[in-house]
Amino acid sequence: MSIRHGLLALLERGPRYGSQLRTEFESRTGSTWPLNVGQVYTTLARLERDGLVAPGGEDAAGHTLYAITGSGRAELYQWYERPVDRTNPPRDELSIKLAMAVGAPGVDIRAVIQAQRHATIKAMQDYTRLKAQALAAIESGKTRERDDVAWLLVLEQLIFQTEAEARWLDHSEARLVRLSLPADRRAEPEPPQAAETISDAVPDAVTAPRRRSFRAPRS
């Protein structure tokens, strides 16, 4: 997550002080990536050093305000237009764990996969419940819709991510089972992916709002 650009995006809406930026950042992302004030002020100092923000006076309570500069606005819009670089993907602890568990003495890699699958599906259920709450908040009109829509997008990304992780775990288990077979049986077709029934592990009351919103745009 680019904290740097996230703060620039908030400052484009007007001057802000440090703890205000932290609160708005967490509100926009549903505290998925919590910040502390130290991170915020360290990032602001670097942005000021690079000429992307500048002190913008003080508010009535004496808080030092920061304002985006022209260079900062140009940097922000270049970030919006630039695709996220995937040439150097971040290290994924689960991928590393399974890679190291293959052939490790005393490690039942299928048990590792089963434990992770349980945790992944539980996370999927939690994210889907939160999504239903976010949709309800938007429809009620009683909260700040901009923040709720932003949080909804983050939640849907997390749901897609956990669904993909569950499918990959099913694939990995099927792959390990197949490779454990004698060589003369490996040419047989691979069994269907168990991932096709992932949604069966999630109660209908949880999955229903997710399926509806993913299949058709809201009018």
C-alpha positions, 0 to 999 in steps of 0.5 A, a space after each residue: 500500500 502506498 501510504 505516500 500517495 494515499 496521503 497526497 490523495 487526502 490532501 488534494 481535498 484540502 489542508 489536513 494535519 497529521 492525526 486527521 490524515 490518519 483518521 481519514 485514511 483509516 476511515 476510507 480503507 476500513 482500518 485494513 491498513 492501520 497507521 500510527 501518527 508516527 508513520 503519518 508524520 514521517 511520510 509527511 516529512 518526506 513529502 515536504 522534503 520532495 516538494 510534494 507538500 508544504 506547511 499550510 498554516 495552522 487551524 483554530 486549535 493550533 494544529 500544523 496543517 499540510 497542503 499539497 503542492 503543484 508537484 504533489 498533485 502532478 505526482 498523485 495523478 501520475 500514480 492514478 494513471 500508472 498501473 501497479 507494477 507486478 514485476 516484483 510481487 511482494 513476498 507472500 508468507 503462505 507461498 513461502 511456507 508451502 514451498 518450504 514444507 514440501 519434503 520437510 521431515 516431520 511436516 504433513 503439508 496436507 495438514 498445513 493446507 487444511 489448516 490454512 483453508 479453514 482460516 481462509 474460508 473464515 476470513 472470506 465469511 468475515 469479509 462478506 459479512 462486512 460487505 453486507 454491512 457496508 452495502 446497508 450503510 450506503 443504502 440507508 444514506 445515514 453515513 458518509 457514502 464516499 468512505 463507505 463506497 471506498 471501504 466496499 471496494 477494499 472489501 470486495 478486493 479482499 473477498 476476491 483475494 481470499 477466494 483465489 487463495 482458497 482455489 490455489 490451496 485446493 489446486 496445491 493439494 490436488 497437485 501434491 496428491 497427484 505427484 505422490 502417485 506412482 509414475 504410471 498413474 500420473 498420466 490420468 486426468 487430474 480430478 476436478 478442482 474442489 475449489 468449484 464448491 468453495 461457496 458451499 462452505 460459506 452460508 447462503 446468508 453470507 454469500 447471497 449479497 456477494 453474488 448479487 453485487 458481483 453479477 450485476 452493477 447496481 443502478 
